[in-house]
Amino acid sequence: MSLITRRSALGLLAGAPFIQSQRTQRRNVLFISTDDLNNDLGCYGHPLVKTPNIDQIAASGVRFDRAYCQLPLCSPSRTSLMTGLAPDATRIYELQTHFRTTVPNVVTMSQHFHQNGYFAGRVGKIYHYGNPGQIGTDGLDDKVSWNHVVNPKGIDKEEEHLLTNYTPTRGIGSSLSFYASPAKDEEHTDGMVAEETIALMDKHRDEPFFLAAGFYRPHCPFIAPTKYFDMFPLESVGTVPFHPVELEIAPKWAYFTDPPNWGLNDHQMREVRRAYYASIAFVDANVGRLLRAVHRLGIAERTTIVFWSDHGYNLGEHGQWMKQSLWEPSARHPMIIGGAGVESKGKGCPRTVEALDIYPTVASLCGLTLPSHLHGKSLEPLLRDPRAPWDRPAITQVRRGNPQRWVHGHSIRNERYRYSMWDDAREGEEFYDYVTDPREMRNVAREDGAHKAIQQQMAARLRTILAERRVATGLG
């Protein structure tokens, strides 16, 4: 070996520890996703549902109190999150179409991390697949988004014949059905999600990673171990008051559940709500397993943790259940960012933000250059000061009708008001003031008065933003 070659080799060896150190010190992302979870959590102030582990993430960072999805249905919402594009750009409004057929060249969030030297792994549901029908499969996954995927399948799949189903004419993936399981936590699909995610964290703790843990609960059917049902005595679980006049508040397109409450009586609704809460408590326990592993593995100081649900969930508000509405319980979802890179600790943020903002936020926190196509904005200013100036509204939409005639509902939300229009206002409008009407019981869009000018301003801004977001330049 020549002197020059020997010196070059020695130089490379000397630099290797530095290179390895630089590689291992890059910030990780642990992205925790839940399915159909609303804001009935301890850290969001729910009086009955205790979620100490999710609360721990909030204590380590910022809890976003006004976070909204782009479309309250699993596949459109998850597609928007992962691509950074609004539904009118992805053109994903339902559960069958894959976004690679509409925006084939888009670089997804985890793909962007992978392209920048990260290990990108998925366990469970991140992109859409039918829950519970496609548990254990890839569903509508995107293979180029990951280095490695795991599709767990637990005992809950074997217990589906034991369900109590109060909506037997609906498929169990869109039903009010439940079962208190005698099986152990780790035997359930969500328990397996936690276990497999921990294994990947352990295996890849010495390299930068983007790990996505996709939990299946509290999506129906509400199957969880019995001990979580025991946390909620039936007499402690209330129901949402409903009067038929509420069906006249908004245009007909605003309503998803027909008949209201799907005909359930008070006792049945209490049982369903109890099962939903039990499923939340089960998710929280599995989140706790992930957090303990982060600390046990010694990676807490360089791991950013994102906790998110694809949308909210109606539990009887206006007689509505599940999602697919533009009202607050469906459009709003929990969103918490904690851990490494988050300067503010344990505070709530009152600003209006969107799920679209997660992609640019975590990429920026990890020092990655942002792709030019993103419709969201980095939340870093709010992670430093949750009350920093912020003038971005949230846009949520749904689609009604059939291929012969689709009716789109678009909604804009700021810190005080929501304006919604159906078929560009040709099929009706809604306007709510959350200071005076937090339950959305009075649609003042039909009234002349002090709100009219604000309504017109919000309608104009909504149309401007929609025009901007229909563009997905260079991705088709």
N, C-alpha and C positions, 0 to 999 in steps of 0.2 A: 504493500500500500504506500503510495507517495505521501510526502509530508503534507502537501495541500489537502489530499483526500483524508489523511488522518486528522488534520486540524478541523476539517469540515465535519467529520463524524463526531469529534469531541464537542464541537459547537452545538451540533444537533442534540447530543445527549445532554449537554448542560442546559439547553433550552427546553428539553422535554418536560421537566417538572413544572416550569412556568406555563407552558402550553396547556398541560393537563390541569394545572390550577385554574387557569383562565376558563377552561372548558367546564370544570366542575362548579365554578362560582357563578356561572350564569344563572339567572333567576328561573325557577321552575313555575309551572302553572298546574294547579290541581283544580279542574273544572268539574263541579258537582251539579248534575242536572236531576231534576225531579219531574214527574209527569202529572199534570193536572193539579198542581198545588196552588191554593190561593194564599192569602196573607193571614190565615188563622194560625199564627205562630206566637210563641211567647215574646220574642223580641219585637214583634209588631203590636204587642199589647193585648193579645187575646186573653180573656179572663180564665178560660178553661184549659186550653191546649198548652201544655208545658213542653218546650223544646230546648233543653239546656245545651245541647251540642250545637245546634244551629245558632243559638244565642251566643255561643263562644266565638263563632266566626264573626258575628256582629261586634262583639267586644274587641276583636282584633282589628277592626276596620270600620267601614261605613255601611250603614243600612240605608238603602234607597227607599224612601217612603212613598214616592210617586214614580214607580217604574212600570212601564207598559209594554205589552207585546205588540207585534205588528199585525198578527191575525190570530185570534184565539181558537186555533185548531192545530193539532200536533205538527203535521208535516210542513204547512206554510210557515209556522212560527220557527221551527227548528231550522228550516232552510234559510230563513232570513238571518237568524243568529249566526249560522256557520258560514254563509256566503257574504254577509255584510250588506245584503241588498234587500230592499223592500219588496213585498209581494207583487206589486205591479211591474217590477223589473224582472223578478224570477218567473213570474206568471204561474206560480204555484199557489193554487187556491183550494186544493183538495188533497186526498190521501194516496193517490195512485201515481201521479206523474213525478218522475225523477228530474231534479233540476239540471242534470247534465244534458237533458234533451232540449232545454230552453236557454241555458247559459253555459254551454259546454266548457268554456275556457276559464271560468271563474276559479280563482285560487281561494280555497276555503281557509278558515281560521287555523285549524290544525295542520292543514297542508302547508300554510305559510310558515308555521313553526318548523315543520319537517324540512322544508327547503332551506331553512336557516340553521340546520345542524342539530335540531332537537329530535329526541325520540318522541314519537306521537303515538299514543295508545288509547284504545277505546275499550271500555268494559260496559256492556249493557246498551241501553237505548240512548243514543245521541241524535242521529238522524231517525226519521220515522220508520217504525214498523208496527204492525197491528198489535196492540196490547189488549188482551193476552194472546191472541191467535197466533202471532208470529214470534212469540218468545222462543229463544233458542236458535233463531235464524239471523241472517244478515238483513232481512227486510230491504228497505231502501237505503242501505248504507252506501258510502262513497269510498271505494277501495283506495284511491290515491290520496285520501285524507289521512291515512294511518300507516304506521309501520306494522302494527299488530292489533288484532281485535279478539275479544272474547265475548261469546254469546251464552251467558248462563241460562240454565233452565232448572228451576227448583220444584219442590214438592207442591207448591201452589198450583202448578199446572195439573197435577194429578187430583187435586181436591175440588176442581171446578164443578163436578157433579153433586157436590154437597152444598152448593150455594143456596141461600134464600134469595129469590129473585122477585122483586116487586114490580118489575117491568118485563114480563116473560115474552112479550111480542118483540122486544128489542134484542139484538145480539148482545152477548155478555160484555163485549167491549164498549158498549154504549148503554149500559143498564144500571139500575139501582139495585145492586146485588152484593151480598157479603157472606163471609164465613169466618168464624173465630177458630183458628187452626191450633191443634195440639202440638204441631211440629215445632222444633227448635228454630231460633232465628236463622242460624247458618244453613238450614235445610231449604229455606225459601230463596227465590230468585234474587231478591234484594240483598239477602245475607251473602249470597255468592258474589254479587257485584262488589260488595265491600271487601270480601276475602281476596278476590282476583285483582282488584285494584291495589290492595296492600302488597300483594306479591310482585306486581309490576313496579311499584315504588321501591321496594326492597332491591329488586334486580337492577334497576336503573338509577339508583340513588347517586351514583358517582358520575352521572352525565346529565346534562340538562334535559328535562322532559316536559311534555305537555300531555297530561293524563286526564282523560274524561271518564268520570264515573256516572253512568246513566241509570238512575234508580227508576223502577217501574211504578212504585206507589207514590201518591195515593190514588192513581188511576184505578178505575173499576176493572174487574170486580174487587171489592174491598176485602182482600184476604190478608190477614195478619195473625201472628201468634196471639193466643187467648189473653196473655197477660196485658197486652196493649188495649184490648177491649175492656179489661177489668179496671183500667185507669179512668174510665168514663162511665160512672153509674148512669143508667138511662134517665133517671129522674133529674140529673144535672144538665142534661142536654136539651136545649130549647129548640124552638122552630121560629121561622121568620113569619111575622104576620102577613096575611094576604087578603085582599079584598078584590072582587072581580072588576071594580072600577080601575084597577091598575092596568088592566088590559087596554085601556083607552088613553093611556098617557102618551104613547108613542105611535108612529105609523106601524101598520101590521107587520112590516118586514123586520121590525126590531125584535120580535118574539121568536124564540126557538122551540120552547117546550109547549106542546099542544096535545092534550088539554093541560091547563096549568097544574103544576106539581104532579103531572102524569097520573092524576087521580088518587094519589096516596092520601091516607088519613094521617092525623096528627101523630099517632103512635108509630106508624110505619116511617114517617119522615124523621122522627127522633132516632129510630134504629139505624137508618141510613146515615144520618149525621154522626152518630156514635161510631159507626164503622169507618167513616171517612177520617174522623179524628184519630181512631186507633191506627189507621194506616199512616197518618202523619207521624205519630209517636214512634212507629216502627222505622220509618225513614230516619227520624232523628237519631235513634239508637245506632243505626248503621253509619250515619255521618260521624257519630262519636268514635266509632272504630277507626275511621279514616284519620280523624284528627289525632287520635292517640298514636297511630302509626307514624304520622308526620313528625311528631316530637320524639318518639322512640328511635327513629332512624336518623335523627340529628339534622333534618333538612328544613326545619321550621323557619330559620332565619333567611332562607333563600327561596321560599315557596309562597307564591301568591295563590290565594284560595278564592275561587268564585263560586257562589251558591246561587242557583237560578232555577226557575220553573218556566216551562214553555208558555204558560198563560195562567190565568186565575181559574175560578170554578164557582159557579152559582150553586147555592144551597137552598133555594126557594125564594130568593129575592124576585119580586114581581111574578111569582109562580114559576120561575125559570130554574132549570137544573143544568149542570155541566157547563159547557162553554158556548162558543159561537154567538156571543152577543157583544154589543158595544158598551154595555153598562159596566160600571166600575168593578164589580166582583169578578167579571170574566176577563176584562181587558187588563186589569192591574195584576201584577204578579210579584212575588218576593225576589229581590235581587240584592245580594250582599257581596262586597269585595273586601277581603281582609288579608292579613299576613304581610309578606314581604312587599315593600314598595308603597304601602299605604301609610301615609303620615298621620292622618287623623285616626283616633282609636275610640271606638265605642259610641259613635255619634250617628244620629239619623240625619239624612239629607232631605230637605223639603223640595228640592228642585225636580222638575219634570224631566225624566230620562227615559230612554228606550232600550230594549234588548239589543238593538242595532249598535249601541254604543260599546258593547262588551268587546267585540273584535278589536277595534282601534285602541281600546284601553289596555287590554292585556298585552297586545303587540308592542305598544309604546312603553309600558312598564318594563318589558323585557329588552328594550333597546332595539327593536326591529323597525326597519323602515316600513311605513304603512303603504299598502297597495292603494292605487289611485281610485279604485272603483267604490270604495266604502261610502255608504250613506250615513253612517253614524259618526260620532265625534268622541275623541278620548275624554274620559271622565277624570283625568288626572287632576285638573284644578279642584274638583269636588272631593277628591281623595286627600287633598291637602287642607281644604277648607270647605266643609259640606254646605256652607251658606255663601259661597263665592257667587258673584254675579253669573247668571246663566239664563239665556233667553231662547231656549230651544223647546218647542212643544213636542208632544208625543202623538204619533199618528197610528191609529188602529183601524182595521177594516175587516169586513166579512163579505161573503157572497151568498146570495139567496137565488132561488128559482131553479131553472133547468137549462139545458143547452138551447132550447127554443127561445128562452128569454132569461138572461142573467140580470139580477139587480144587485148592484154593489152598494154597500154602505161604507162610508168613510167618516172617520171621527178624528177631531183634533182636541187635545187636552193640554191645558196649561195649569198653573198652580191653583187656580180658582174655578175655572169654567171648563165645560165640555160642549163642543158643537158637533153634531152629526148630521150628515145629509145622505139621503137615499136616492140613488140614480141621479146624482148631481142636483139634488133638491127637488127633482121633478116628482119623486114619490114621497116627499115629506122631509121634515127637519126636526132636530131635537136640540135643546139648549138648556143646560143645567148649571146652577150656581151652587157650588158645594159648601159655601159658607152658610147659606140659609137653607139648603136642601141636600144634606149629605146622603140621603137615601134615594135620590133621583125620583122624587114623587111628583114634581111639578115641572112640566116641560113648558118653559116660557118662550120657546121659539114662536109660538102662536100669538104671543102677546106683544103689543106695542108698549114701549116704555123705556126705562133707563138701560135695559140690557140690549136694546136693538142695535145700537151703534157697535157695541162690543161683538155681538153676534156677527154682524156684517164684516167686521175686521177679521174675525177668526175664520169666517167662510172664505174670504179672499186669500188669507194666508194658507189655508188648507189646500186650495186649488193650486196655488203657486208651488207648494212643496210637492204635491202629487205630480205636477208636470215635471219637476226636477227628478223625482224618484222613478219615473217610468223609464229612465234612461239607464242602460247598462252597457256603456260604450266599450266596444272591443271584446265583449264577452260572449256574443252570440255565434 
